[in-house]
């Protein structure tokens, strides 16, 4: 896997338990895993960690701006989810609930560090923000993958987008990460950020406009 420490941690937590026969299926429904975790089955929780750790880490990294901090925040998010699993109400999916914990932790961490972290848009696999994601952020079309000048332009635009994101406030940064980089829908973002859907849409619109305004002197889309 791209990142092993959290899986190793979850495996250690599960090593003293016995995996129920029902959990040997190739695909196990999330709700079943949650209920098994509620019953003390740490193997079930380990499967939840394996299923969601990479995307949670990605979001934490993009919000807090530091890989080591993001790894710590991801582990803390799973620990808090485990501690609170008994109160999980199923009003939202476990994944959305988990992301809410992780995003709140990341925003609080970033605020504590007074914006001194340097943003990285690279994921755990080392890949940078994609051309498609860059295009969504700046409002232009995606570059042709076989066109070297276009690829160079996309990389430069990605750098400028990174710098622009660093200047956004935490609320605007979070909503752009969730929508344009993590591809959550508006309802999911509303649940994660505990906001009305209308507020999510208006905040995202303002964040995009602010980002494009910052990029306007630097980026030529034509």
Secondary structure, DSSP 8 states (H G I E B T S, - for coil): ----HHHHHHHHHHTTS---GGGGSSS--HHHHHHHHHTT-HHHHHHHHHHHHHHHHHHHHHHH--HHHHHHHHHHHHHHHHHTGGG--SSS-HHHHHHHHHHHHHHHHHHHTTT-S------TTS----HHHHHHHHT-----TT-HHHHHHHHHHHHHHHHHHHTS-HHHHHHHIIIIIT---HHHHHHHHT--HHHHHHHHHHHHHHHHHHHHTT----
